[in-house]
Amino acid sequence: MSEPINHPPMRLAKYLSHCGVCSRRQASRLIEQGVVQVNGRPANHIDHVTEQDEIHVEGKKITGLAPKLLFMYHKPVGVDCKLNEQDPASLVHHLPKGARVYPIGRLDKDSRGLLLLTNDGELCHALIHPDQHQEKEYRVTVDREIDESFCQKMSQGVPVDGQLTLPCSVKKVASKTFIIILKQGLNRQIRKMAKYCERRVVDLHRTRIANLTLDAHALPEGQYRQIAISDLTLQASQ
């Protein structure tokens, strides 16, 4: 039997994310919930581990660091990004077979479009951390006609959940449709922004994350495609 690769010890939450179990933030929650064990004892946040340690999450043994994977997925309306095996609408039933990946960020159940799936905790952190400001582009249709004053109001920032949204790009492309480019990801942000501007979103389609677009990869709705991590170009943090 071959000898294990001796990687340097790393924080447990980071190690779990590198193993493809979940994101680093989700790993911290699992440790807090007491469902992670290291060498037969309950895990602590300060634990540093290697592949030579025996680690279990919710009773399942973690087999070690996994090759880093990245998938593009064209999420349809009705798929919930929460990974709940008991929910037939959960994204967990649509993940690539044989690959332990999880979504980077979320798309609402009633929204559709580009979702990235990975087992790379560092990549996940680089995309969703609020200090990174990676662009996400959406095509949005609302229930009533819009004009330039609507676009200007949206782009300058509006109150959402007690804070003013960051300035963003908003461009009208049809009587009720606009393209918006965000560099933040508040909960149901676009829907709440539109509601503040007296509109209701009837279709929200994410078309781009950073430099990756659905059109360039000709990815049909409901399908996924593995891509090289090097295909993703991240904008330097401001």
C-alpha positions as CSV (number, residue, x, y, z in Angstrom):
1,M,0.0,0.0,0.0
2,S,1.4,3.4,-0.9
3,E,2.4,5.9,1.8
4,P,0.1,8.8,2.4
5,I,1.1,12.2,1.1
6,N,2.3,14.4,4.0
7,H,0.6,17.7,3.5
8,P,1.3,20.4,6.2
9,P,-1.3,20.5,9.0
10,M,-4.2,22.9,8.3
11,R,-7.2,24.2,10.3
12,L,-10.0,21.6,10.4
13,A,-12.6,23.8,8.6
14,K,-10.2,24.6,5.8
15,Y,-9.2,20.9,5.5
16,L,-12.9,19.8,5.2
17,S,-13.4,22.4,2.5
18,H,-10.4,21.1,0.6
19,C,-11.7,17.5,0.9
20,G,-14.8,18.6,-0.9
21,V,-17.2,18.1,2.1
22,C,-18.6,21.6,2.1
23,S,-17.5,25.3,2.2
24,R,-15.3,26.5,5.0
25,R,-18.2,28.4,6.5
26,Q,-20.4,25.4,6.4
27,A,-17.6,23.3,7.9
28,S,-17.4,25.7,10.9
29,R,-21.2,25.2,11.4
30,L,-20.8,21.5,11.4
31,I,-18.0,21.7,14.0
32,E,-20.2,23.9,16.2
33,Q,-23.1,21.4,15.8
34,G,-20.8,18.7,17.2
35,V,-21.1,16.3,14.2
36,V,-17.4,16.4,13.4
37,Q,-14.9,14.0,15.1
38,V,-11.1,13.9,15.0
39,N,-9.4,10.7,16.0
40,G,-12.5,9.6,17.9
41,R,-13.2,12.8,19.9
42,P,-15.4,15.8,19.2
43,A,-13.6,18.3,17.0
44,N,-12.6,21.9,17.9
45,H,-12.3,24.9,15.7
46,I,-8.6,25.2,16.6
47,D,-7.8,21.6,15.5
48,H,-5.1,21.3,12.9
49,V,-5.2,18.1,10.9
50,T,-3.5,16.1,8.1
51,E,-4.5,13.1,6.0
52,Q,-3.1,10.9,8.7
53,D,-5.8,12.0,11.1
54,E,-9.1,10.0,11.2
55,I,-12.0,12.4,10.6
56,H,-15.7,11.7,10.5
57,V,-18.5,14.1,9.6
58,E,-22.0,13.0,10.6
59,G,-20.6,9.5,11.0
60,K,-19.0,9.3,7.5
61,K,-15.2,8.9,7.3
62,I,-13.5,11.6,5.3
63,T,-11.0,10.0,3.0
64,G,-8.6,12.8,2.3
65,L,-7.8,15.8,0.1
66,A,-9.7,15.6,-3.2
67,P,-8.6,16.9,-6.7
68,K,-10.0,20.4,-7.1
69,L,-13.0,20.5,-9.4
70,L,-15.2,23.2,-10.9
71,F,-18.5,22.8,-12.7
72,M,-20.9,25.2,-14.4
73,Y,-24.5,24.4,-13.8
74,H,-27.5,26.1,-15.6
75,K,-30.0,26.0,-12.7
76,P,-33.7,26.0,-13.6
77,V,-36.5,27.6,-11.6
78,G,-37.7,25.2,-8.9
79,V,-34.3,23.8,-7.8
80,D,-33.4,24.8,-4.2
81,C,-29.7,25.4,-3.5
82,K,-29.9,24.0,0.0
83,L,-28.3,20.5,0.0
84,N,-31.1,18.6,1.7
85,E,-31.4,15.0,0.5
86,Q,-35.0,14.8,2.0
87,D,-36.2,17.6,-0.3
88,P,-37.0,16.4,-3.9
89,A,-36.4,19.9,-5.1
90,S,-32.9,20.1,-3.6
91,L,-29.8,20.8,-5.7
92,V,-28.3,17.7,-4.1
93,H,-30.3,15.6,-6.6
94,H,-28.8,17.4,-9.6
95,L,-25.1,17.4,-8.7
96,P,-22.6,15.7,-11.0
97,K,-22.4,11.9,-10.3
98,G,-19.3,10.8,-8.4
99,A,-18.0,14.3,-7.6
100,R,-18.4,15.7,-4.1
101,V,-19.0,19.3,-4.9
102,Y,-21.2,22.1,-3.5
103,P,-22.5,25.4,-4.8
104,I,-20.5,28.6,-4.6
105,G,-23.1,31.0,-3.2
106,R,-26.8,30.5,-4.1
107,L,-29.6,31.3,-6.5
108,D,-33.1,31.6,-5.2
109,K,-35.4,28.7,-5.9
110,D,-37.5,31.0,-8.1
111,S,-34.5,32.2,-10.0
112,R,-32.5,30.5,-12.8
113,G,-29.1,30.8,-14.4
114,L,-25.4,30.2,-13.8
115,L,-24.3,28.4,-10.6
116,L,-20.8,27.3,-10.0
117,L,-20.1,24.0,-8.2
118,T,-16.8,23.2,-6.6
119,N,-14.9,21.3,-3.9
120,D,-12.2,24.0,-3.7
121,G,-12.7,25.9,-0.4
122,E,-10.2,28.6,-1.3
123,L,-12.0,29.3,-4.7
124,C,-15.3,29.4,-2.9
125,H,-14.0,31.9,-0.4
126,A,-12.5,34.1,-3.2
127,L,-15.9,34.2,-5.0
128,I,-18.3,34.8,-2.2
129,H,-16.4,36.8,0.4
130,P,-17.8,40.3,0.5
131,D,-14.4,41.9,0.2
132,Q,-13.7,40.3,-3.1
133,H,-16.4,42.1,-5.2
134,Q,-16.6,39.6,-8.1
135,E,-19.0,40.6,-10.8
136,K,-22.3,38.8,-11.4
137,E,-24.6,39.7,-14.3
138,Y,-28.3,39.2,-14.4
139,R,-31.1,39.7,-17.0
140,V,-34.2,40.7,-15.1
141,T,-37.8,41.2,-16.2
142,V,-40.3,43.0,-14.0
143,D,-44.1,43.3,-14.0
144,R,-44.3,47.0,-15.2
145,E,-42.4,49.1,-17.7
146,I,-39.2,50.8,-16.6
147,D,-37.5,54.0,-17.6
148,E,-34.1,55.6,-17.2
149,S,-35.1,57.1,-13.8
150,F,-35.7,53.5,-12.6
151,C,-32.3,52.4,-13.9
152,Q,-30.6,55.4,-12.3
153,K,-32.3,54.9,-8.9
154,M,-31.3,51.2,-8.9
155,S,-27.7,51.9,-10.0
156,Q,-27.1,54.5,-7.3
157,G,-28.0,52.2,-4.5
158,V,-31.2,51.6,-2.5
159,P,-32.0,50.5,1.1
160,V,-32.0,46.7,1.5
161,D,-32.1,45.0,4.9
162,G,-30.9,48.1,6.7
163,Q,-28.0,49.0,4.4
164,L,-27.6,50.8,1.2
165,T,-26.7,48.6,-1.8
166,L,-23.4,49.3,-3.5
167,P,-23.5,51.3,-6.8
168,C,-24.0,49.0,-9.7
169,S,-24.6,49.0,-13.5
170,V,-28.2,48.9,-14.7
171,K,-29.1,49.0,-18.4
172,K,-32.6,48.9,-19.9
173,V,-32.8,46.4,-22.8
174,A,-36.6,46.1,-23.2
175,S,-39.7,47.8,-21.9
176,K,-39.8,45.7,-18.8
177,T,-36.3,44.1,-18.9
178,F,-32.9,45.3,-17.7
179,I,-29.4,44.0,-17.3
180,I,-27.8,44.5,-13.8
181,I,-24.2,43.8,-12.8
182,L,-23.6,43.4,-9.0
183,K,-20.5,43.1,-7.0
184,Q,-22.3,42.0,-3.8
185,G,-24.7,39.3,-2.9
186,L,-27.3,40.2,-0.3
187,N,-30.2,37.9,0.3
188,R,-32.7,38.2,-2.6
189,Q,-31.0,41.5,-3.3
190,I,-32.3,42.2,-6.8
191,R,-35.9,41.4,-5.9
192,K,-35.7,43.7,-2.9
193,M,-34.1,46.5,-4.9
194,A,-36.9,46.2,-7.5
195,K,-39.6,46.1,-4.9
196,Y,-38.2,49.4,-3.4
197,C,-38.5,50.9,-6.9
198,E,-42.1,49.7,-7.0
199,R,-41.6,46.7,-9.4
200,R,-42.0,43.0,-8.9
201,V,-39.5,40.6,-10.5
202,V,-41.1,38.0,-12.7
203,D,-38.0,36.5,-14.2
204,L,-34.4,36.6,-12.9
205,H,-31.7,34.9,-15.0
206,R,-28.0,35.0,-13.9
207,T,-25.9,34.9,-17.1
208,R,-22.4,35.6,-15.9
209,I,-20.1,35.1,-12.8
210,A,-16.7,36.9,-13.2
211,N,-15.6,36.0,-16.8
212,L,-17.8,32.8,-17.1
213,T,-20.9,33.1,-19.2
214,L,-23.7,30.7,-20.1
215,D,-23.7,31.9,-23.7
216,A,-19.9,31.3,-24.2
217,H,-20.3,27.7,-23.0
218,A,-23.7,27.0,-24.7
219,L,-24.9,25.4,-21.6
220,P,-28.6,24.3,-21.8
221,E,-30.9,24.8,-18.8
222,G,-30.7,21.9,-16.3
223,Q,-27.3,20.8,-17.6
224,Y,-23.8,21.0,-16.0
225,R,-20.3,21.0,-17.5
226,Q,-16.9,20.5,-15.9
227,I,-14.4,23.2,-16.7
228,A,-10.8,23.9,-15.7
229,I,-10.3,26.1,-12.6
230,S,-7.9,28.1,-14.8
231,D,-10.8,29.0,-17.0
232,L,-12.1,31.2,-14.2
233,T,-10.5,34.7,-14.0
234,L,-11.1,36.5,-10.8
235,Q,-11.0,40.3,-10.5
236,A,-8.4,41.6,-8.1
237,S,-10.0,42.8,-4.8
238,Q,-10.4,46.5,-4.5
